Amino acid sequence: MEKSVFRVLGDEQVGASPGVHVFGIRHLSPTGAYQLLAFLDEVKPTAVLVEGPSDATAFIADLTSSGVVPPVAILAYTDQLPVRTLLYPYAEYSPEYQAFQWASRHGAQALFIDLPTDHALALYEKRKRIPSSEEDGNTDDDYQAYIRGQNTIYQQLAERADEPDYEAYWERHFEHNLQKGAYRSSIYQFSLQMRELSARQEWEYAPQEAAYNEIREAYMRRKIQETILAGHSPEQIVVVTGAHHASALDMRLPMLTDQELKGLPKTTTKLTLMPYSYYKLSSHSGYGAGNQAPAYYEMFWQCLRQGDLDRLPSLYFSQLAVHLREHGTFRSTASLIEGVRLAQALAAMHDGNQPTWRDLRDAAAVCLGHGELSTIAEALARTDIGTAIGRLPEGVSQTPIQDDLNRELKRLKLEKYKSTVAATLELDLRENRRVKSEEAAFVDLKRSVLLHRLELLGILFAKKQRVSQDSASWAEHWVLRWTPEAEIQVVETTLKGETIELAAAFVLKEQLDTCADIAGASRIIRNACDCALLDLMEQAKAVLQGLAVETGNFEQVAASAYELGVLIRYGSIRRMETDTLIPLLQQLFLRGTLLLIQAAGCNDDAAQGMVKAIQSLHTIAQDHYEVVDDELWMKKLQELASRDDRNAKLSGFAFAIMLERNEIANDQIAQEVSRRLSPGIPADLGAGWFEGISMRNRYGLLSRVSLWQHLDTYIGSLEPEAFHRSLVFLRRAFGLFEPREKAAVAEMMGDIWGVGADTIGAALQQPLSEEEKEKLDELNDFDFGDL
């Protein structure tokens, strides 16, 4: 194509014939949007072509429809594993978004002209892949070297302009330049020079990245040519593209041919619109695009539209003051005025007419934070990044999973809970026999399944609360609250499946594929039951059986068996067939029983986890005594209670279970207490054994007077040093007791000493003497030596 049909700058730089107008922008640039609107008003194009996936052109009408509140994004995703995505976000002040709005208002055709997402995703994956050998050309180290080189160029620009970073350089030299045509011409020259600087480096260190950009640019030139052939005059076409590509959309350069297009790698993709958030737009969430402060730049945009950019500093400080006041921190009007003046002074030092975002933040730290950034950090975050979340009206580009969720909420009569006000929902999973239809009889159970699936997917609509009953009983309490962020999470979940059920199954399958221990496999079985995913239950059961063969970890075996035990006990409530799990429970329970004695030879740090594991297995022995070997379990507990070479705390805990089950006669109790608490036993072992006893059924212990008599005898027999050591450990044991339990022990000791319970009770109410306080301090400072 001849040069005369291509326009890059003003009329003075092109031939006599008019040509295509290219307007380079930076994504999420308020000044870019502002000057683009003025340019469109001047040119009045019939076609506005925008850098973006050409297969998303149909979404432009949705983006400009009534009820859409930015920020929003176009999401492209593959429908096969591994799931890959591309995201195209837009704020109200995005030049692309404003171009769509202008085209809609003026009846112009708006088109995306970049590579379709099926090619873009395939090429993205290809260029990011780490080569297998040096012969493949590029290496990951080379690509990182290229990125570092690019960053170095940007940093050098900032340093030469005496700016703290590239973002401040960009804002001062591009966003603050409001002269007519300055933004467009500056972007074009910037594009030319940056491409010259980075071209050699790009092809040397990242040839795949360079090739990808050339393919995109050749495709965009092809789309421009197609628009001209469709009947639009070149002088009535405006192309809106990123700054990097502005100088490359020269129609003298080759276009992508049909054969080349067919040869590009391709994958199947789907697209949708989704609400987005300012937090995700900010660099804090991994997508900066030169917009670290989306809320600040929205403020910038509003001031531009009102023709009063000078008001931005005072507006910024006013917003800061509002957020500070909301959290109880007040600053005077004088401080705000001084902050504005300081920001303007900082701008003047850089020959700038307006303070940059960095200038404003620095001034705020001095004048409002008094030199401490932490004082105003939250207010800065709310002013700079903000909490804005976009909104799409019903029926606008809903993903399949959004449609599925809305259908489920309607079917289960949960639509009223789709509110920003939190509400409590109490469920009864049992069959309701007072209704006629099966759907109504089990509506709470079906609600539970849906809410468990949403919780598994990380969709923060439903949060399960603890109830006083056992952990898988018929009652469930949920707190429901709908937020725009939950809507985003639903859309993002479409990457896992097109329905809530399929997505939940995908998540559980991922967990199962990486599951390395039997406790994790058991939790997956339990989650699969809660989510009514029977196929996943069977797969998880097979994984658990395989892992159980080799495992020797007592705590994992106990945790796994406990999960199965709860599931078997309450499975009928969820209308699940759990009989097939019984042999697996028997296998795990037997393995845990046989591992008990060996695992009990541990230190005190590990004993805490062991206590919980023993409790879990004993719960199974009580709840499922008809299917597990309870007799063998009790024999192993009795052996542990009598062993001197196992952890003393665990021996004491086993002894407490035997007491609870009335498996030990009174004479045996006296014998064991005398043996464990005799003067020859180290104080820490004796006290540790008693601590183990006190960890189980303390009300049962309070009824065993002989045990307390032997404890009293033991304490009285100790030498002073051993007595101090014993007190340290006993104090830790009694620290587990409730106040009323401690009072009961004291009163019982009063009866044993012959003083009387009333006398002891009255003595306990007296304040400590100075001598007693000193004794307690000595106890607190006790030297444990080599313990």
Secondary structure as UniProt FT lines:
FT   HELIX           3..5
FT   STRAND          6..7
FT   HELIX           11..13
FT   STRAND          20..25
FT   TURN            27..28
FT   HELIX           30..43
FT   STRAND          47..53
FT   HELIX           54..56
FT   TURN            57..58
FT   HELIX           59..63
FT   TURN            66..67
FT   STRAND          72..78
FT   STRAND          85..90
FT   TURN            92..93
FT   HELIX           95..106
FT   STRAND          109..114
FT   HELIX           117..128
FT   HELIX           134..136
FT   HELIX           140..160
FT   TURN            161..162
FT   HELIX           166..170
FT   HELIX           171..175
FT   TURN            180..181
FT   HELIX           182..205
FT   HELIX           207..229
FT   TURN            230..231
FT   HELIX           234..236
FT   STRAND          237..242
FT   HELIX           243..248
FT   TURN            251..252
FT   HELIX           258..263
FT   STRAND          269..275
FT   HELIX           278..281
FT   HELIX           283..285
FT   TURN            289..290
FT   HELIX           294..305
FT   TURN            306..307
FT   HELIX           309..311
FT   HELIX           312..326
FT   TURN            327..328
FT   HELIX           333..349
FT   TURN            350..351
FT   HELIX           357..367
FT   TURN            370..371
FT   HELIX           373..384
FT   TURN            394..395
FT   HELIX           400..411
FT   TURN            412..413
FT   HELIX           415..417
FT   STRAND          423..428
FT   TURN            433..434
FT   HELIX           438..441
FT   HELIX           443..456
FT   TURN            457..458
FT   TURN            460..461
FT   STRAND          462..465
FT   TURN            471..472
FT   STRAND          475..480
FT   HELIX           484..493
FT   TURN            494..496
FT   HELIX           500..513
FT   HELIX           518..530
FT   TURN            531..532
FT   HELIX           534..550
FT   HELIX           554..570
FT   HELIX           571..574
FT   HELIX           579..581
FT   HELIX           582..599
FT   HELIX           604..623
FT   TURN            624..627
FT   HELIX           630..642
FT   HELIX           648..660
FT   TURN            661..662
FT   HELIX           666..676
FT   TURN            679..680
FT   HELIX           683..693
FT   TURN            694..695
FT   HELIX           698..702
FT   HELIX           705..716
FT   HELIX           720..734
FT   TURN            735..736
FT   HELIX           739..753
FT   HELIX           757..764
FT   HELIX           770..780
FT   TURN            785..786
//
